[in-house]
Amino acid sequence: MKMIRRLGMLVLLFALEVPLLLAQLSPVKHEPSAQQKFPFWKKGYMDIHHINTGEGNCTFMMMPDGTRILLDAGTVDKKGFEKNNAPLKAIDSRYASTRSIQDALIDYIGWATESQRGPLVLDYAIISHFHSDHYGAVMDLLPRLDVKTIIDRNYPNYDFPLDLRVKLKDDKLFQQYLQLVDSRLYTIQSLQVGRQDQIVLTKDPNAFPMVHILNIKNNAQVWNPQSNERTELFSPKDMLDFYKGGYNENPLSMALKFRYGKFDYYAGADNTGLHDGSVPSWFDVETSIAKAVGRVDAMVLDHHGNRDANNANLIATLDPKIAIQQVYSSDQPGQEVYYRLRNLGKRKDRLLFSTNMHDETLVTYGPWFQKGYQSFRGHVILRVFEGGQGYKVYVLDEFNRAVKWESGLLSADD
């Protein structure tokens, strides 16, 4: 069956012309030798790899029992982006000169799962929303992986907030994805808000009852686990009226909370939080998300750290010890976002990481900005140790995967 599915997928892609962690952090940074190797995953660890592709979001997760999750895998058309958004600069792909992002990701996943050996399997491939910097590499990855379940934001109708099949008829990437959906080669689901039993451990769940993956938000709906209430933040009409018949994918993004023992991690894709009067009040979905998620140990910045996201309510409420920015453009992050990260919440020793900060951004913001980050470039890995009581942060070189920076043992909060 797997062979048939892979062959079917290859035919489909060809037809579409698709190329293939207790204590505070030690005050002294640990700068290891260039050849220090990252210790491989073992059962009981939860590893969260924020992979530096230079082309948007890509997060690979090894759960404590070996369940594998890929949360987004984006690509960015550098020439097209710079043409349409001049004078902004897109970050160079970390792999363009040597190999494709898809080849690099296949190699990375193989390396990250080496201790398990066996075929390249993904239990879940999650597409947070339909922007290329979040799912542009997915189509080329699928035929090279044994993917058990794909989860997107709007299967099977693709009708929120309007008929996407029609609205995005000229979007080649989305049309390719629809061809995949219609081929029925894969099990595909829509993220169901309010559930903790949709994304689950698949290898040895009984050994890790303290692991939970909470579906906090999808499209316009948000779930508060404390009250068990689901709220619609806006209607399709609200969005269509504001955008004069158009729409915005970003406020429709998924938001997920991963819990392992005392450790909590938030990933909210491109969810938005601007509420300054220039946009309707519903555009701020982050305030509702923040109430639902609560305090976490680590988070990925919403929308790459852009200034229409990561509002004061989100940063102060989530109050992360670790904040990770997945970057692709020279305007990321917004200065006001950085200011919030440095000043809001009870944690005054927050650690900031970027997968790939643009050189022009560093020149523009200067030393004030550079003092706040532990690392500007590299794969950023969170390793949560057995039981979810403590964790560490590692930064790896993008090419040889040597450890460039390593935190001390950090204590996960209650």
N, C-alpha and C positions, 0 to 999 in steps of 0.2 A: 504493500500500500504506500509506504514511504517512497519507494522508487517511482511508483506511478505518479504520486503527487509531485515529486521533484521534476520528473520528465514533463509533466503537464505544465508546471510553472515555467520551466525553461522554454517550452514552446510558446507560452503566453508572452514571456518577456521578449523573445525574438520577434514575435509578430508586432510588438509595440515599439521595437527598436530601442530597447532599454539597455544601455551599457552597464556592461557589467562593472584609645580612651578616659575613699579614694582621694584624688588630689588635684590641685590646680596645676596648670601647665608649668613645667620648669621654666623659670625666667630666662634661661639661656637656651637659645635655639640649638638644636642638635644638627650640625652640618656634617653628615657622614661622608666617607670617601666616595668618589664618583662611581665606584664599582660595587657599592653595597647593594645587595639584592633584597628585593621585597620578599618577605616570608610568605609562602603560599598559603592559601586558604585551607582550613581543615574543618571538619564537622564541628558545629557549635559556634563558628564565627559567622557574622553577617558582614559581608564586604560590599561597599557601595562605591563603585568606580565612576568618577566623573571624568570621562575620556576627553582629552584635548584633541579635537579634530580641527579647531579653528573655524568650524562651520555650524555653530549653533549647539543645540543640546544633544547629548548622548550619554546615557547613564546605564551601566550594566551592574546588576546586583546578583550576588551569590548569597542566598538565604542560609540560615544555620543548618538546614537539612540537605542543602545542595540544590534546592529549587533555583532556577535561573530566570531572571527577569531582565528584559531590555526595555528601558523607558526612553522612548524617542531615539532617533538616529537621523540627524539633519544634514542637509547640504545647503550651500549658499553659492549662487552664481555671482562670483566676485565682479566680473566685468559688468554684468547687468545691474547689480546692486550699485556700483559706483557710478554708472551712467545715470541711473534714475534718482540717486540720492546725493549727487555731488554737492559739496566737496567732501562728504563723509567717505571714509576708507573702510573697506572690508578687510578683515584679517586674512592673511594668506593661509590656505589650507596647510596643515602640518605635513601633508603627505603628497601634495600635488606633483612635486618634482620627482617622486620616486614610485608612487603607486596610487591607486584609487583609494578613497575613503573606505569603500566596501572591502577591498583587500586588507586594509589596515585593521578594520574592525573584526574581520574574521580571524586575523592573526592575533589580535588582542584578546578576543573571547577564548580562543584556543589556549593562549598563555595563562589567562586568569583561571581557567578550569583545568589546568594541567594536572593538578593533584587528583582529580577525579578520573582523568583519562576517558577514553571512549569517544563516541561521535559528538559532533557539535550540535547540542540540543538546546533549544530555548523553550521553557515551559510557558512563558508569556512574552509576547511582543506587544507593548502598549504604545498607542499613538495618541498623544495628549490632545492634539487638535491638528487641523489640516493646513499647516504652514510648512514650506519646504525645509526650513531650518530646524524642524522637529521630526519630519518623516521622509525627507528627500532621499535618504539612503536605504530605506526599508525595502523598496521593491527589488533592488539588486541583491540585498542580503537574503531574502527569503528562500530562493532556490538553493542556497548553500548551507542552510541550517534546517534542522528538523524542528519546526515550530509547532508546538502543540495547540496554542490558543492565541489569537490576535484580539486585542480589545481596543476599540476606538470610541469616539464620542457620540456616534449617531447611527450605528448599524441597526436595522437593515435599511431604513427608509431614507436616510440622509435628507431630512426635510426640516431641520431646525437651524436657523429661523425661517428658512425658505427652502425650496427645492434646489439642493446643491447640484444635482445632476444637470440641471438646466443652467443655474447661475454660473457654475464652474465648467461649462462645456468647452471653453477654450483653455482651461488649465490642464496641460498635458499630464502633469504628475497626478492630479486627482482622477483624471480619466483613466490613467493606467491602474490606479488603485481600484477604481470601480470594476475594471476588467477582472482584476484579481478576485474581488468580492463575488462577482457574477460567475466566475469559473467554479466556485464551490470546492476549491482545492484545499481550503483551510477552514478550521473552526473559528468563526468570528463572532464576537459579542460586542454589545454596547456597554459601557461602564454604568452600573446600576448604583445610583446614589443611595447611601444609607446601608449598604451591605458590607459585612466583614467576611463573607463566605464566598465571594466571587474570585478574588485573587488570594489563593491559599497555598500553603506548603503542600508539595506533591510527593515528596520522597519519604519523609518520616515525620509527619505532623504530630503524632502522639508524643514524640520526644521533646517537642518545643511548644507546649501550650501557651507560653508567654509571648508568642509571636502573633501579631495582628496587623492586617493591612486594611485601613479604613477608607472607604470611598466617600470622601467629604463633599466633593462638588463635581458636577458635569453639566455642560450646557448652562442653563440659567438656574439650575436647582442646587441648593446647598443643604447639607444634613448636619445637625448639631447632635453629636453622640450623647451629650449630657441630658438634653431634653428629649432626644429622639424625634425632633421635629424636622420636617423637610419644608423648605421655603423656596418659592419661586421668586427670584430676584428681579426678573423683568420678563416681559412677554415678547414674542416675536415682533409684534406691532411696535413696541417701544424701540426696538433696535432698527427695524426697517424705516420707521418714520424719521429717526435721527439721521440715518445714513441715506435718506432719500431713495429708498429702494435697494440700497446696498446693505452690507453687514460687515461685522468685524469678528474674525475668528478668536482673537485673544481673550475677550471676556467669556468665551464659551469653553475655555480650556478646562481640563480635568484638574482636580486637586486631590492629592493622596497623602495619608499619614501612615508611616510605617512605625510600628512599635515592637521593640524586643526587650522584654523586662522593663527596666527603668528608662531605656533609651528611646527617644522619639525623634523622628526625622520627617520633614515636610518637603514635598515637591509639588509646586503649583504651576508649572509650565509658564504660560504667558498671561496669567490672570492679571487684571488691572485694578488700580486703586485710586486713580485720580479723582479728586472731589473739590475742585477749586472754582466751580461755577462755569467753567468753559465747556463742560460736558454734562449730560444728565446725571442725576444722582445714582441711577442704576449702574452707571459705568464703574462705580466703586464696588466691586464684588469682594475685594480683599477684607473689608471690615467684617463682613459676615463670615468669611472663611476664618479669620483670626479668632472670632468668638467660638467657632466650632473646633478649631485645632488646639488652641491653648498653647502653653509653653512647650518648647521643644529644645533638644540639645543641638540639632543641626538643621539647616534649611538650605535649599537652593533659592537664590534670589528669583523672584518672579520676573518674567520678561527680560532676562539677561541683565537685570539691574537698571533697566530703562526708567526714565523719570515719570512715566505714567503709571508706575507700579511701585510696590514696596512702600506703601504709605505708612504714616506714623502709627496707625492702629495695628497694622500687621507686624511691624518691627518691634513695637513696645510689648505687644501681647505674646508673640511667639518668643521674643527675647532669646534668640539662639546664642549658644556659645560659639558655634561655628557657622559662618555664612559663606556659601560658595557661589561664585558667579561664573556662569557659562557664557562665553563672549564670542561675538563675531564682528562687531562694528566699533569704530573709533569713538562713538558717542556713548559707549557703555562702560561704566555706569554713569547715571546722572549725578552731578555733584551733590544735589540735595538728598539723594538716596544714600550716598556715602556719609553725609552728615548725620542722617538718622541712625545709621549703623554704628556710628561712633558715639552717639549721645543718648539714644533712647533705650529704655529697658533698665533692668537692675544690673545686668552684666556690664561692667566697665572694662573687662579684659577680653572682649570679643575678638575672635580670630577670623580674619578675612582671607579668602583665597580666590584667585582668578585662574581659570584654565588657560587664558591666552590674552592678556591685556595688550591693546595696540600701543605701539611706541608713541604715536601722536597723542594718545590719551595721557600717557605719563608726562610728556613734555608740557601739555596744556595745564594739567592739575598741579604739577610740581611736588616739592618735598612734603608738603602737608598731606598730600594724598599717599605718597609712597610709604610714609611712616605707619599707615594703618594696615597694610597688607603683609602677611607672612610670605606669600608667594604670588607672583604675577603670571607664572607660566608653568604648565605641566599637568599631568594627570593627577587629580586630587582624589585620594582614596580614604574613606572612612572605614575603619575596622572596629566592629563592635565585638567584644570578647564574650565567651560563653556565659550565658545567663543574662546578658544585657546590662551588667553593672558598670562596666568601664569600656572605654574606647580610645583609639588613637587616630591621628591624622597623618597621612603620608603624602608627600608630593614626589612624583616620579618624572624622570626625564621622558620626553615624548617618544624618543626613538629607541634608546637602549633599555628603558624602564629601570634604570638605576635609581635608588632612593636619593633624592636631592635634599629633602627636609623631612624630619620626623618629630612629632610632638611627644611629650611625655604622656603618661597614663592619665586620662581624664575620667572623672567620675560622672556617670549618667545621673540625671536628676530624678527625683520621685515624680 
